[in-house]
């Protein structure tokens, strides 16, 4: 659910310029992809094909959902082509390098070092560490519950390595004593916000026979509510291309 949200906003860029759904034509869609690719190149120094491909898949699924709602007649991203090749493997640390990395990370005695060590020792994504809430650090720091993972099958619980359990427990206690953390906030993350536009607002005009003259942000907000109502399983994601 969280991944779908940032992928949609990364490609559609509603926070910079909100458009009506009917204004997102195939040429506009091609331009939005080109702009997003340029941003990724500027940010990372090269085209992040996997990131662009993932965002394109979710945006296509979003517009497929909009078609089912009767808001648009066609997917403007259907004919958009992405050039490049999917990354099939990434450089990995060797065993001795991993041991030195973990030793250095734990020696920092900091939440950041603990998170880095857990990523190596437990084989979990960075977001699966930073997005945790206090109650998910269980059994005195010996068990970590992963909820709201990148995919529904990613929701699970893991045994925390002994060298990390004390640090996890300490982080949870510190977070529980601070007002900056709440039952809805993540460890090391702030609160998230969603688009304020909604159907029926002054910016949204009544649905037309061949689509809806509503801001894209309003449609995204409604998609967020649909995702949340399904417990994190996006209605759009089920129809995403593979």
C-alpha positions in Angstrom: 0.0 0.0 0.0 2.7 2.5 1.0 4.8 1.5 -2.1 1.8 2.1 -4.4 1.2 5.5 -2.9 4.7 6.9 -3.4 5.0 5.3 -6.9 1.7 6.9 -8.0 2.8 10.3 -6.7 6.3 9.9 -8.1 4.9 9.5 -11.6 1.8 11.8 -11.5 3.5 14.6 -9.6 0.2 16.0 -8.2 2.0 17.9 -5.6 3.7 20.0 -8.3 0.9 20.3 -10.8 -2.6 18.8 -10.4 -4.4 17.9 -13.6 -7.9 16.8 -14.3 -8.0 13.1 -15.2 -9.3 14.0 -18.7 -6.3 16.2 -19.2 -3.9 13.3 -18.9 -3.7 12.4 -22.6 -1.2 10.0 -24.2 1.2 12.8 -25.2 0.9 14.3 -21.6 1.5 10.8 -20.2 4.7 10.4 -22.3 5.9 13.9 -21.1 5.2 12.9 -17.5 7.3 9.8 -17.9 10.1 11.8 -19.6 10.1 14.3 -16.7 10.1 11.6 -14.1 13.1 9.9 -15.9 15.0 13.2 -15.9 14.3 13.6 -12.1 15.6 10.1 -11.4 18.8 10.7 -13.5 19.4 13.9 -11.7 18.9 12.3 -8.3 20.9 9.1 -8.9 23.2 10.0 -11.7 21.7 7.4 -14.0 18.3 6.1 -15.1 16.8 4.0 -12.4 14.9 1.6 -14.8 13.4 -0.6 -12.0 12.0 2.5 -10.2 10.5 4.0 -13.4 9.1 0.6 -14.5 7.5 0.0 -11.1 5.9 3.4 -11.1 4.6 2.9 -14.6 3.0 -0.4 -13.7 1.2 1.1 -10.7 0.0 4.1 -12.7 -1.4 1.8 -15.4 -3.2 -0.2 -12.7 -4.5 3.1 -11.3 -6.0 4.2 -14.6 -7.4 0.7 -15.1 -9.2 1.2 -11.8 -10.4 4.7 -13.0 -11.8 3.1 -16.1 -13.8 0.6 -14.0 -15.1 3.6 -12.0 -16.3 5.2 -15.3 -14.1 8.3 -14.8 -12.0 7.9 -18.0 -12.5 6.0 -21.2 -8.9 4.8 -21.8 -5.5 4.5 -20.1 -3.3 7.3 -21.4 -0.2 5.3 -20.3 -1.2 2.2 -22.2 1.1 3.0 -25.2 3.9 4.7 -23.2 7.1 2.8 -23.8 10.0 2.7 -21.3 13.5 2.1 -22.7 16.0 0.2 -20.7 16.6 -3.1 -19.1 15.6 -4.4 -15.7 18.4 -5.0 -13.2 18.7 -8.7 -12.6 21.4 -8.6 -9.9 23.1 -6.2 -7.6 26.6 -6.3 -6.0 26.6 -8.1 -2.7 29.0 -8.0 0.2 31.2 -11.1 0.7 31.1 -13.0 4.0 34.1 -11.3 5.5 33.0 -7.9 4.3 29.6 -8.5 5.8 31.1 -9.4 9.2 33.2 -6.2 9.2 30.2 -4.1 8.2 28.1 -5.5 11.0 30.9 -5.0 13.6 31.4 -1.4 12.5 27.6 -0.7 12.5 27.0 -2.2 16.0 30.1 -0.4 17.3 28.4 2.9 16.6 25.9 2.1 19.3 23.2 4.2 17.4 19.8 3.5 16.0 21.2 4.0 12.5 24.0 1.5 13.0 21.5 -1.0 14.5 19.2 -0.6 11.4 22.2 -1.2 9.1 23.2 -4.3 11.0 19.7 -5.7 11.0 19.4 -5.3 7.3 22.5 -7.5 6.8 21.8 -10.1 9.5 18.1 -10.5 8.9 17.8 -10.0 5.2 15.0 -7.4 5.4 14.3 -4.3 3.4 15.2 -0.8 4.8 11.5 0.1 4.8 10.8 -3.0 6.8 13.0 -1.6 9.5 12.3 2.1 9.5 8.5 1.8 9.1 8.0 -0.3 12.3 5.9 0.9 15.2 6.6 0.3 18.8 4.2 -2.6 19.3 5.9 -4.5 16.5 9.1 -4.8 18.5 7.9 -7.8 20.6 9.1 -10.2 23.2 11.6 -7.9 24.7 13.2 -7.1 21.3 13.5 -10.7 20.3 10.8 -10.8 17.7 10.0 -8.2 15.0 6.6 -8.1 13.4 6.6 -6.9 9.8 3.2 -5.5 8.8 2.3 -3.2 5.9 5.1 -4.7 3.9 5.9 -4.0 0.3 3.7 -7.0 -0.7 0.9 -8.8 1.2 3.0 -11.9 1.4 5.8 -9.9 3.0 3.8 -9.5 6.3 5.5 -11.8 8.7 7.4 -12.0 12.0 11.1 -12.6 12.4 13.4 -13.7 15.2 15.9 -10.8 15.9 19.5 -11.8 16.3 20.8 -11.7 19.8 23.3 -9.0 19.1 20.5 -6.7 17.9 17.6 -7.6 20.3 18.9 -5.4 23.1 19.2 -2.4 20.8 15.7 -3.0 19.4 14.2 -3.1 22.9 16.0 0.1 23.8 14.8 1.9 20.7 11.2 0.8 21.4 11.4 2.0 25.0 12.9 5.3 23.9 10.3 5.8 21.2 7.5 4.9 23.7 8.6 7.7 26.0 8.7 10.3 23.3 5.7 12.3 22.1 7.3 12.3 18.6 6.2 8.6 18.2 2.6 7.5 18.3 0.6 4.3 17.7 0.4 5.3 14.0 4.0 6.6 13.6 6.9 4.6 12.4 10.3 4.2 14.1 12.4 6.8 12.6 9.6 8.1 10.3 7.2 11.0 10.5 3.5 11.0 9.8 2.2 10.6 6.3 -0.4 12.8 4.6 -2.7 12.1 1.7 -4.1 14.4 -0.9 -6.9 16.7 0.4 -8.8 16.8 -2.9 -12.0 14.7 -3.0 -15.1 14.2 -5.1 -17.6 16.9 -4.4 -15.1 19.5 -3.5 -15.2 22.9 -5.2 -12.4 21.8 -7.6 -14.4 18.8 -8.7 -17.1 19.1 -11.3 -19.8 16.5 -11.8 -19.0 13.3 -13.8 -19.3 13.6 -17.6 -20.6 10.7 -19.7 -17.1 9.9 -21.0 -15.1 10.6 -17.9 -14.7 12.7 -14.8 -13.5 16.3 -14.8 -11.9 15.9 -11.4 -8.3 16.6 -10.2 -6.0 13.6 -10.4 -5.2 14.2 -6.7 -8.9 13.6 -5.8 -8.9 10.3 -7.6 -5.6 9.4 -5.8 -7.2 10.2 -2.5 -10.2 8.0 -3.3 -7.8 5.2 -4.4 -6.0 5.6 -1.0 -9.3 5.0 0.8 -10.0 2.0 -1.4 -6.6 0.5 -0.6 -7.1 1.1 3.1 -10.5 -0.5 3.1 -9.0 -3.6 1.7 -6.5 -3.9 4.4 -3.5 -2.7 2.3 -4.3 -4.8 -0.8 -4.7 -2.2 -3.6 -7.7 -2.6 -5.9 -5.5 -1.2 -8.6 -2.5 -3.5 -7.8 -4.6 -6.6 -8.6 -4.7 -5.6 -12.2 -1.1 -4.4 -12.5 0.9 -5.7 -15.5 3.5 -8.4 -14.6 
